Amino acid sequence: MTELTRADVDVLIVGGGPTGLVLAVELARRGVRFRLVDKAEEFFGGSRADGLQPRTLEVFDDIGIVDTVLAEGNTGIEVRGYQGDTVVWEGTTTEPMPTRPDVPYPNIWFLPQFRTEELLRERLAGLGHHVEPATTLVDFDQDADGVTATLAGPDGTARLRARYLVGTDGGGSTVRRGLGIRFDGETDESMRALFADVRLTGLDRAHGRVWMSGESGVALMPLSGTDLFTLTVRAPESDVTLEYLQDQVTAATGDEAIRLHELTWSTVWRPNVRLAERFRDGRVFLAGDAAHVCHPTGGQGMNTGIQDAYNLGWKLAAVLAGAPTALLDSYEAERVPTAQAALALSEKLLAKHKRGDDDAHKRGSEVHQLGLNYRGGPLTEDRRATPGPIAAGDRAPDAPYGAGRLFDLFRGPRWTALVSGDADLVTDLNTVGGGVLRAHLATEALAGYQVATGTVVLVRPDGYIGLISSPGTAAAVSDYLARGTGELGTPQHAGSLGTHGRAGV
């Protein structure tokens, strides 16, 4: 075993799926030294989680890939149910909604997971970093100062020293198992379905189709941005083959003209709900499927993992730059309740399918993740006698601002202070934080927030409101940050973070 000559990375990320990639982008934008490794020799090539929730689209807006996501995906297509050649029902999973001033991305957006990952890897490459494939975490241990990990890769085995380790390595997480953290829940083996991506001829892409066949069925859905179809059939008892899939399709449709030519990816799904007993152990964190697994009903799994990464990234960077380590305690405090909510929602939606409810296939705003909040959390403070409809801990809504919008101000790895009706306060606030806090007079934009004149709304780097103070003062903001609940830590740390936090943007 060779020893690395420089084992001084700040963060080791294990797992190169959507969660690990978003975390890597967040760290790269802040100049943090990290490595992102994945045990797979080739990058994932399946559709799997293809539904991007509106809140995830807002994250992608911030990190700079949303335009491509919107250009290549869609809001879903019409689906028709058949018995033989007869259409017995038709409809859509979601009803497209128009944009609103506070919600620029109101719809679930469908894009294959492999394409989402490609776009994240491209963004990461633009920041000068990449995923290291075929690299396995063999073991690790931690002490008061960091984590020592053993990695096995194409060039052999080596030891790596990191200040923090984050496991984003899926439901079978090596990191979670290495920590001995329970993954409580259950798997229902009585329900099994096969999802596959296939190339075929004999079927147009105008809409999706479902054929009922006995107690099961066959579904073929065009996969946006590709020439593939996603096929859903009863899972076989043995290996998945193209011949098996062809037989299932022909039997259900009665149409010999539909011919399958290539199977590019498949997975057997069964109801599986799991939640880690904790998301942190010292200097080691869990995120994404390593921390929670839920049913695909409602499209919560991947999206919740992306929010984990978005929450953790700025906090790790802040502590590495000098903020109090207590800031990292807020990760578990904020993310466990949201994971629990995602699991409960997925269970509720699956139950509707089991009962055969008429609206079981419908999805509304309950799955969008825009209403998830951190009210009452350790980073939340509302200094108003009577909080309004938008409170500290909520997602900061968008609104028109000058020639642009508030999201333009939020974009990037910094805090944003919005002030209503007090230009002098804006000037004072821009002296707080050594340049990583930017204040703006946003009186008209804050109309939808329903705050009084003189109020300051402090928005965290992940787009959630940390503090609302009325009357707002620079002292109130400085006090909030100095108590160790903000990215800046104490004012003495602001200078170092002012340079470190903007690196790579």
C-alpha positions in Angstrom: 0.0 0.0 0.0 1.3 3.4 -0.9 1.0 6.4 1.3 -0.2 9.6 -0.4 2.5 12.3 -0.2 -0.2 15.0 0.3 -3.2 13.8 2.3 -4.7 17.3 2.9 -8.1 17.4 1.1 -10.8 19.1 3.1 -13.7 16.8 2.0 -13.8 13.3 0.6 -17.1 12.6 -1.1 -17.9 8.9 -1.7 -20.6 8.4 -4.4 -20.8 10.2 -7.7 -24.6 10.3 -8.2 -26.8 13.4 -8.2 -26.3 14.0 -4.5 -22.5 13.7 -4.6 -22.3 15.8 -7.7 -24.3 18.7 -6.3 -22.2 18.6 -3.2 -19.1 18.7 -5.3 -20.3 21.6 -7.3 -21.2 23.5 -4.1 -17.7 22.9 -2.6 -16.0 23.7 -5.9 -17.8 27.1 -6.1 -16.4 27.9 -2.7 -12.8 26.9 -3.4 -12.9 23.9 -1.1 -10.3 21.1 -1.7 -12.1 17.8 -2.2 -12.1 14.5 -4.0 -15.2 12.8 -5.4 -14.9 9.1 -5.9 -17.3 6.4 -7.2 -16.8 2.7 -7.3 -18.5 2.2 -10.7 -16.1 1.8 -13.6 -18.6 3.6 -15.9 -21.0 6.4 -15.3 -24.7 5.6 -14.7 -26.6 5.3 -17.9 -30.3 4.7 -16.9 -33.4 6.9 -16.6 -34.2 5.9 -13.0 -35.2 9.2 -11.2 -36.4 11.3 -14.1 -38.7 13.8 -12.3 -37.1 17.0 -11.2 -39.2 18.9 -8.7 -39.6 22.7 -8.8 -37.3 23.2 -5.8 -34.6 21.2 -7.5 -34.9 23.4 -10.6 -34.3 26.4 -8.4 -31.1 24.7 -7.1 -30.1 24.1 -10.8 -30.8 27.8 -11.5 -28.3 28.7 -8.8 -25.6 26.4 -10.0 -26.0 27.3 -13.6 -27.6 24.3 -15.5 -31.3 25.0 -15.4 -31.5 26.4 -19.0 -30.1 23.2 -20.5 -32.4 21.1 -18.2 -35.4 23.0 -19.4 -34.4 22.8 -23.0 -33.9 19.1 -23.0 -36.7 17.9 -20.7 -40.5 18.4 -20.6 -43.4 18.7 -18.2 -44.6 15.2 -19.0 -46.6 13.8 -21.8 -50.2 12.5 -22.3 -50.6 8.9 -21.3 -53.3 6.6 -22.7 -54.5 3.4 -21.2 -55.4 0.6 -23.5 -57.2 -2.7 -23.6 -56.1 -4.1 -26.8 -56.5 -1.4 -29.4 -59.2 0.4 -27.4 -58.3 3.6 -25.4 -60.1 3.2 -22.0 -58.6 6.3 -20.4 -56.2 9.2 -21.1 -54.7 12.0 -19.1 -51.5 13.4 -17.7 -49.7 12.9 -14.4 -49.5 16.7 -13.8 -51.4 19.7 -15.2 -48.8 22.2 -16.4 -49.0 25.5 -14.4 -47.9 28.9 -15.6 -45.0 30.7 -13.9 -45.6 33.1 -11.1 -43.5 36.0 -9.8 -42.7 33.9 -6.7 -42.4 30.5 -8.4 -40.4 30.7 -11.7 -40.4 26.9 -12.1 -43.9 25.7 -11.2 -43.8 22.3 -12.8 -42.2 18.9 -12.4 -39.6 18.6 -15.2 -38.8 15.2 -16.7 -35.3 14.4 -17.8 -33.5 11.1 -17.5 -31.2 10.8 -14.5 -28.2 9.9 -16.6 -28.6 13.2 -18.4 -29.0 15.1 -15.2 -25.8 13.6 -14.0 -24.0 14.4 -17.3 -25.0 18.1 -16.9 -23.7 18.1 -13.3 -20.4 16.5 -14.3 -20.1 19.1 -17.1 -20.7 21.9 -14.6 -18.2 20.4 -12.2 -15.6 20.1 -15.0 -16.1 23.8 -15.7 -15.1 24.4 -12.1 -11.9 22.4 -12.6 -13.0 19.1 -11.0 -14.1 15.6 -11.9 -15.4 12.3 -10.6 -12.8 9.6 -10.0 -14.5 6.4 -11.3 -13.5 2.8 -10.4 -12.3 4.1 -7.0 -13.6 2.2 -3.9 -13.7 3.2 -0.3 -12.1 0.2 1.4 -12.3 1.4 5.0 -11.9 4.6 7.1 -11.5 5.8 10.7 -11.8 9.2 12.3 -10.3 11.1 15.1 -10.8 14.6 16.5 -9.0 16.3 13.6 -10.2 14.4 10.6 -10.8 11.1 8.7 -8.2 8.7 7.4 -9.6 6.6 4.4 -8.2 3.8 2.4 -9.1 4.0 -1.3 -8.6 1.4 -4.0 -8.4 2.6 -7.5 -6.9 2.0 -10.9 -3.5 2.9 -9.7 -3.6 0.7 -6.6 -4.4 1.4 -2.9 -3.6 4.5 -1.0 -4.4 6.3 2.2 -6.1 9.6 2.2 -6.4 12.2 5.0 -9.5 14.4 4.9 -11.0 16.8 7.4 -14.5 15.5 6.6 -16.1 12.5 4.8 -19.5 12.5 3.2 -21.2 9.3 2.1 -23.4 9.8 -0.9 -23.0 6.2 -1.9 -26.6 5.0 -2.1 -28.9 2.7 -0.1 -26.1 0.1 0.3 -23.7 2.8 1.6 -20.3 1.6 2.6 -19.9 4.8 4.7 -23.1 4.2 6.7 -22.2 0.6 7.3 -18.7 1.5 8.3 -20.2 3.8 11.0 -22.6 1.0 12.2 -25.6 3.3 11.7 -28.9 1.5 11.6 -31.0 1.9 8.4 -34.5 1.3 9.8 -37.4 0.4 7.6 -38.8 -2.4 5.5 -38.8 -3.9 2.0 -42.0 -5.4 0.6 -41.0 -8.3 -1.5 -44.6 -9.0 -2.5 -44.6 -6.1 -5.0 -42.0 -6.3 -7.7 -41.8 -4.4 -11.0 -39.1 -4.1 -13.6 -38.1 -0.8 -15.1 -36.0 -0.8 -18.2 -34.8 1.6 -20.9 -35.2 0.2 -24.4 -34.9 1.1 -28.1 -37.7 -0.1 -30.2 -39.6 0.4 -33.5 -43.2 0.2 -34.4 -44.4 2.8 -31.9 -44.6 6.6 -32.3 -43.5 9.0 -29.5 -46.7 11.1 -29.4 -47.8 9.9 -26.0 -47.2 7.2 -23.4 -49.1 4.0 -23.3 -50.3 1.6 -20.7 -51.8 -1.8 -21.5 -53.5 -3.8 -18.7 -52.7 -7.5 -18.7 -54.4 -9.5 -16.0 -53.4 -8.2 -12.6 -50.3 -6.5 -14.0 -49.6 -4.3 -17.1 -47.1 -3.0 -19.5 -46.2 0.6 -19.9 -44.1 2.3 -22.6 -43.2 5.9 -22.1 -41.0 8.0 -24.5 -37.9 9.1 -22.5 -37.4 12.9 -23.0 -34.2 14.0 -24.7 -33.4 10.5 -26.1 -34.6 8.0 -28.6 -35.4 5.5 -25.8 -38.6 4.3 -24.2 -39.0 3.5 -20.5 -40.6 0.1 -20.2 -42.4 -1.1 -17.1 -43.4 -4.8 -16.8 -43.7 -7.6 -14.2 -40.3 -8.5 -12.9 -39.1 -11.9 -14.0 -38.1 -14.6 -11.6 -34.7 -15.0 -13.3 -32.4 -12.8 -15.3 -33.7 -9.9 -17.4 -33.4 -10.5 -21.1 -34.5 -8.7 -24.2 -36.5 -11.8 -25.2 -38.4 -11.7 -21.9 -39.3 -8.1 -22.4 -40.4 -8.6 -26.0 -42.7 -11.5 -24.9 -44.3 -9.3 -22.2 -44.9 -6.4 -24.7 -46.3 -8.6 -27.4 -48.6 -10.5 -25.0 -49.9 -7.2 -23.5 -50.3 -5.2 -26.7 -51.1 -8.0 -29.2 -49.1 -5.9 -31.6 -46.3 -7.9 -33.4 -45.1 -4.6 -35.0 -43.6 -3.3 -31.8 -40.1 -4.7 -31.8 -37.5 -4.2 -29.0 -34.0 -3.9 -30.3 -31.8 -3.0 -27.4 -31.9 -3.0 -23.6 -29.7 -0.2 -22.2 -30.6 -0.4 -18.5 -33.0 -2.1 -16.1 -33.7 -2.4 -12.4 -36.1 -4.4 -10.3 -38.2 -2.2 -8.0 -39.9 -3.2 -4.8 -41.4 -1.0 -2.1 -38.5 0.0 0.1 -38.5 2.6 2.9 -35.5 3.3 5.0 -34.2 6.1 7.2 -30.8 6.2 8.9 -30.9 6.6 12.6 -28.7 9.7 12.3 -27.1 11.6 9.4 -23.9 12.5 11.1 -21.2 10.8 13.2 -18.4 13.2 14.2 -16.7 14.2 11.0 -18.7 11.9 8.8 -22.0 12.7 7.1 -24.6 10.8 5.2 -26.7 12.4 2.3 -29.1 11.2 -0.3 -30.0 7.5 -0.5 -27.2 6.7 2.0 -29.4 8.5 4.6 -32.9 7.8 3.3 -34.7 5.6 0.7 -38.3 6.1 -0.3 -40.8 4.8 -2.9 -40.5 6.4 -6.4 -44.2 7.5 -6.1 -44.0 11.3 -5.9 -40.5 11.6 -7.1 -39.0 12.5 -3.7 -35.9 10.4 -3.5 -33.3 12.0 -5.8 -34.7 15.5 -5.2 -34.4 15.1 -1.4 -30.8 14.0 -1.8 -30.0 17.0 -3.9 -31.5 19.2 -1.2 -29.3 17.4 1.4 -26.2 18.3 -0.6 -27.4 21.9 -1.1 -27.9 22.3 2.6 -24.6 20.7 3.6 -22.2 22.2 1.0 -22.2 25.8 2.2 -22.0 24.7 5.8 -18.9 22.6 5.3 -17.3 25.4 3.3 -18.1 27.9 6.1 -16.7 25.8 8.9 -13.6 25.0 6.8 -13.2 28.8 6.4 -13.5 29.5 10.1 -17.1 29.5 11.1 -17.9 27.6 14.4 -18.1 23.9 14.0 -21.5 24.0 15.7 -22.9 25.1 12.3 -22.6 21.5 11.1 -25.0 20.3 13.8 -27.8 22.1 11.9 -27.5 19.7 9.0 -29.1 16.8 10.7 -31.5 19.0 12.6 -32.8 20.5 9.3 -32.6 17.5 7.0 -34.0 14.6 9.1 -37.5 16.2 9.3 -37.5 16.8 5.5 -36.5 13.3 4.8 -39.2 12.0 7.2 -41.8 14.2 5.3 -40.6 12.8 1.9 -40.9 9.2 3.1 -44.4 9.8 4.5 -45.6 11.5 1.3 -44.2 8.6 -0.8 -46.0 6.1 1.4 -49.2 8.0 1.1 -49.1 8.1 -2.7 -48.2 4.4 -2.9 -51.2 3.5 -0.8 -53.4 5.3 -3.3 -52.0 3.1 -6.0 -52.6 0.0 -3.9 -56.2 1.0 -3.3 -56.7 1.8 -7.0 -57.8 5.4 -6.3 -58.9 7.2 -9.5 -56.4 10.0 -8.8 -53.5 7.8 -7.8 -51.5 8.9 -10.9 -52.0 12.6 -10.3 -49.3 14.8 -8.8 -49.8 18.3 -7.5 -47.9 20.9 -5.5 -47.6 18.5 -2.5 -44.6 16.9 -4.3 -42.9 20.1 -5.4 -40.8 20.6 -2.2 -41.4 24.4 -2.3 -43.3 24.3 1.1 -40.6 22.4 3.0 -39.1 24.8 5.6 -36.7 25.0 8.5 -39.1 27.0 10.8 -38.1 26.4 14.4 -34.7 25.2 13.4 -31.3 26.1 14.9 -30.5 28.7 12.2 -33.9 30.4 12.2 -34.8 33.6 13.9 -37.8 35.8 13.3 -37.5 39.1 15.2 -41.0 40.4 14.6 -43.9 40.7 17.0 -46.2 39.1 14.5 -44.6 37.0 11.7 -46.3 37.2 8.3 -47.1 34.5 5.8 -43.4 34.3 4.8 -41.4 33.5 7.9 -37.8 32.9 8.9 -37.0 29.3 7.9 -39.1 29.4 4.7 -37.7 29.2 1.2 -37.2 32.7 0.0 -39.7 33.3 -2.8 -38.7 34.9 -6.1 -40.0 38.3 -7.2 -39.3 40.8 -9.9 -36.3 43.1 -9.1 -35.3 45.8 -11.4 -34.7 44.3 -14.8 -34.3 40.9 -13.3 -35.5 39.0 -10.3 -34.5 38.2 -6.7 -33.1 34.8 -7.8 -30.5 36.8 -9.7 -29.4 38.3 -6.4 -29.4 34.9 -4.6 -27.4 33.1 -7.3 -23.9 32.3 -6.1 -22.2 31.2 -2.8 -23.1 34.1 -0.6 -25.6 35.5 1.9 -28.2 38.1 0.6 -29.8 40.8 2.7 -33.0 42.3 1.4 -34.1 45.6 2.8 -37.5 47.3 2.6 -37.4 51.1 2.4 -34.1 52.0 4.1 -31.2 52.8 1.8 -28.9 53.8 4.7 -29.4 50.3 6.2 -28.3 48.8 2.9 -25.1 50.8 3.1 -24.5 49.6 6.7 -25.1 46.0 5.9 -22.6 46.0 3.0 -19.9 46.6 5.6 -20.8 43.4 7.4 -19.2 40.1 6.4 -16.2 41.1 4.5 -17.8 41.0 1.1 -19.7 37.6 1.2 -22.9 39.3 2.4 -24.5 41.6 -0.2 -27.4 43.9 0.8 -30.0 45.3 -1.6 -32.8 47.8 -1.4 -35.7 45.6 -2.5 -38.8 47.4 -1.3 -41.0 46.5 -4.2 -39.7 43.0 -4.5 -40.5 42.4 -0.8 -44.2 43.3 -1.3 -45.1 39.6 -1.5 -43.2 38.9 1.7 -45.5 41.3 3.5 -42.9 42.9 5.7 -42.9 46.4 7.2 -40.7 49.3 6.0 -37.3 49.0 7.6 -37.3 45.2 7.7 -34.3 43.2 6.7 -34.7 39.7 5.3 -31.4 37.7 5.5 -31.3 34.9 2.9 -28.9 32.0 3.4 -26.7 30.7 0.5 -29.1 27.8 0.0 -32.1 30.2 -0.6 -33.8 29.8 2.8 -34.5 32.7 5.1 -32.3 32.7 8.2 -33.4 36.0 9.8 -36.2 38.5 9.5 -35.7 41.5 11.7 -38.1 44.4 12.0 -36.8 47.0 12.6 -33.8 45.8 10.8 -30.3 46.9 11.8 -26.7 46.0 10.9 -26.3 45.0 14.6 -29.1 42.5 14.3 -27.6 40.8 11.3 -24.1 40.9 12.8 -25.4 39.4 16.0 -27.2 36.6 14.2 -24.0 35.7 12.3 -21.7 36.0 15.3 -23.7 33.5 17.3 -22.3 30.8 15.2 -25.5 30.1 13.3 -24.4 31.7 10.0 -21.9 31.1 7.3 -19.6 33.9 8.5 -19.2 32.7 12.1 -17.7 35.7 14.0 -16.8 38.9 12.3 -13.1 38.0 12.7 -13.6 35.1 10.2 -15.2 37.2 7.6 -12.0 38.3 5.9 -10.7 34.8 5.2 -14.1 33.7 3.9 -14.5 36.7 1.8 -11.7 35.4 -0.5 -12.2 31.7 0.1 -15.9 31.8 -0.5 -15.8 33.3 -3.9 -13.1 31.1 -5.4 -14.1 29.3 -8.5 -17.3 31.2 -9.2 
